[in-house]
């Protein structure tokens, strides 16, 4: 309406279209030439070489410190399933134990390792062999019921009070990857099994570890010589 009032016919207006901008092959070059032509009068010239942006650094995994001490509670049924609940121990805030303490070798609290019933070594590649470490730790920490040393992602050495030793390994369905085995969770589950007066199965029958919605089946094997045999057996 405003154009008509000024003597212009709106029907006669047509947008200015440069077909070069619509070309996928040449639009970038045309845009670059137009922009540098516009900037030429402002002292910006075409660079002699193409810019070399800094390369994106290689991605690195985010490493977080794992908890080193828990207060564990739970229950064990006759079918071999251990339901476990773990609560983090925080120095200065934890005033009363709800169950039993489970700590790792990285825990540096002056009292918790000596009060713990479960001690776990979470690294697989250690200077001291798992059997030797477990035998030494059993002497240093007299309150322990269970010692666990990681052998690899899915296997752990387990030493019980009295010197019995077993190898724990997660079970898997055919064609699937073997689940990971948490040494602290394993030790806590075995400790609950040991303190359950109504247990009717031996550990070699296996256990199902359950915490929340997650669960894993664990099989246990003994040295060929039987209970307590092998290096470090029998305290």
C-alpha positions in Angstrom: 0.0 0.0 0.0 2.8 2.4 0.9 4.6 1.5 -2.4 1.5 2.2 -4.4 1.1 5.6 -2.7 4.6 6.4 -3.8 3.9 5.4 -7.4 5.4 2.0 -7.3 3.7 -1.2 -8.4 4.3 -3.9 -5.8 3.5 -6.5 -8.4 6.4 -5.3 -10.4 9.0 -5.7 -7.6 11.3 -8.7 -8.0 14.0 -9.8 -5.6 17.6 -9.6 -6.8 18.9 -13.2 -7.0 22.5 -14.1 -7.7 22.4 -17.7 -8.9 26.0 -18.1 -8.0 25.1 -18.0 -4.3 22.7 -20.9 -4.9 25.3 -23.1 -6.3 26.7 -25.7 -3.9 30.0 -25.9 -5.7 30.7 -22.1 -6.0 28.7 -20.4 -3.3 31.7 -20.5 -0.8 34.1 -19.0 -3.3 31.6 -16.3 -4.4 30.9 -15.3 -0.8 34.6 -15.1 0.0 35.3 -12.9 -3.0 32.4 -10.6 -2.2 33.4 -10.3 1.5 37.1 -9.5 0.7 36.0 -7.0 -1.9 33.9 -5.3 0.7 36.8 -5.3 3.2 39.5 -4.3 0.8 38.8 -0.6 1.4 39.2 -1.2 5.2 42.7 -2.6 5.0 41.8 -6.3 5.1 43.4 -8.2 2.3 43.2 -11.8 1.1 45.7 -14.0 3.2 48.6 -15.5 1.4 47.8 -19.0 2.7 44.8 -20.8 4.1 44.5 -20.6 7.9 45.8 -23.6 9.9 43.5 -24.0 12.9 45.0 -25.7 16.0 44.2 -29.4 16.1 41.7 -30.7 18.6 43.5 -32.5 21.4 43.0 -36.2 21.7 40.2 -37.1 24.1 41.3 -38.3 27.5 39.1 -40.4 29.8 37.8 -38.6 32.9 39.4 -40.2 35.9 37.6 -39.9 39.2 38.8 -41.2 42.6 36.7 -44.2 43.6 35.3 -44.4 47.2 37.6 -46.2 49.6 35.3 -47.0 52.5 31.8 -48.2 53.0 29.3 -49.1 55.7 27.6 -52.2 54.4 24.3 -53.9 55.3 22.2 -56.5 53.6 20.8 -60.0 53.7 21.4 -63.5 52.3 18.7 -65.9 51.2 18.8 -69.7 51.1 19.1 -69.6 47.3 22.5 -67.9 47.3 21.4 -64.3 46.5 23.0 -61.6 48.6 21.2 -58.2 48.6 23.7 -55.6 49.6 23.4 -51.9 50.4 26.5 -49.7 50.8 26.8 -46.3 52.3 29.9 -44.1 51.9 32.0 -43.4 55.0 32.9 -39.7 55.3 35.4 -38.7 57.9 33.8 -36.3 60.4 30.3 -37.2 59.5 30.0 -40.9 60.2 29.3 -41.4 63.9 27.7 -44.9 64.1 28.1 -48.1 62.1 24.9 -49.5 60.6 26.5 -52.7 59.6 30.2 -53.6 58.8 33.0 -51.6 57.3 34.5 -52.5 53.9 37.6 -50.6 52.9 40.2 -50.6 50.1 43.9 -50.5 50.4 43.8 -46.8 49.3 41.9 -45.8 52.5 44.1 -43.7 54.8 41.8 -43.2 57.8 43.8 -44.1 60.9 41.1 -46.4 62.3 38.7 -47.6 59.6 41.1 -50.3 58.1 41.6 -51.8 61.6 37.8 -51.8 62.3 36.9 -53.2 58.9 35.7 -56.7 58.3 36.4 -56.5 54.5 39.6 -55.3 52.9 40.0 -55.2 49.1 43.0 -54.5 46.8 41.4 -53.0 43.7 44.5 -52.9 41.4 45.3 -56.0 39.3 48.9 -55.1 38.5 50.7 -54.8 41.8 54.3 -55.5 42.9 53.3 -58.0 45.6 51.4 -61.2 44.4 47.8 -61.5 45.4 48.5 -64.6 47.6 51.3 -62.9 49.4 49.4 -59.7 49.9 46.4 -61.5 51.4 48.5 -63.6 53.8 50.3 -60.5 55.0 47.2 -58.4 55.4 45.5 -61.2 57.4 48.2 -60.9 60.0 48.2 -57.1 60.1 44.5 -56.6 60.4 43.1 -59.1 62.9 39.5 -57.9 62.6 39.1 -59.0 58.9 36.7 -61.7 57.8 37.3 -61.4 54.1 40.3 -60.2 52.0 39.8 -59.7 48.2 42.5 -59.0 45.6 41.6 -58.2 42.1 43.2 -60.5 39.5 41.7 -58.9 36.4 38.5 -57.3 35.4 36.3 -60.3 36.1 38.4 -62.4 38.6 39.4 -61.9 42.2 41.3 -63.9 44.9 39.2 -64.3 48.1 40.7 -65.2 51.4 38.5 -66.0 54.4 39.2 -65.9 58.1 41.0 -69.1 58.9 43.0 -69.2 55.7 40.5 -70.7 53.2 41.2 -69.3 49.7 39.1 -69.3 46.6 39.1 -67.7 43.2 35.9 -65.8 42.3 34.8 -65.2 38.7 31.7 -63.7 37.2 29.5 -65.9 35.1 28.2 -65.0 31.6 25.7 -66.2 29.1 26.9 -67.8 26.0 28.2 -65.3 23.5 28.2 -62.4 25.9 31.0 -60.5 27.5 32.0 -61.5 31.1 30.7 -58.9 33.5 33.1 -56.9 35.6 33.6 -57.8 39.2 33.9 -55.2 41.9 36.3 -56.4 44.7 34.7 -54.3 47.4 31.2 -55.5 46.5 32.4 -59.1 46.3 34.1 -58.9 49.7 31.0 -57.4 51.3 28.7 -60.0 49.8 30.9 -62.8 51.0 31.1 -61.3 54.5 27.3 -61.2 54.6 27.2 -64.8 53.5 29.7 -65.8 56.3 27.7 -64.0 59.0 24.4 -65.5 58.0 23.8 -68.4 60.5 21.1 -69.9 58.3 23.2 -70.4 55.2 22.9 -73.9 53.8 25.2 -73.7 50.8 28.9 -73.5 50.4 30.5 -70.7 48.5 31.5 -73.1 45.8 27.8 -73.3 44.9 28.1 -69.7 43.8 26.5 -66.5 44.8 24.3 -63.9 43.1 25.4 -60.4 44.1 22.7 -57.8 44.0 22.7 -54.1 44.8 19.7 -52.0 43.7 18.7 -53.2 40.2 22.1 -54.5 39.3 23.1 -58.1 39.9 25.8 -60.5 38.8 26.4 -64.2 39.3 29.7 -65.2 40.7 31.3 -68.7 40.7 34.0 -69.8 43.2 36.7 -72.4 42.8 39.2 -73.7 45.3 42.8 -74.8 44.7 43.2 -78.4 43.7 44.4 -79.3 47.1 41.1 -78.4 48.8 40.0 -75.9 51.4 42.9 -73.8 52.8 45.5 -75.3 50.6 48.0 -73.5 48.5 50.5 -70.7 49.4 49.4 -68.7 52.4 46.7 -71.1 53.4 45.9 -71.8 57.0 46.4 -69.1 59.7 
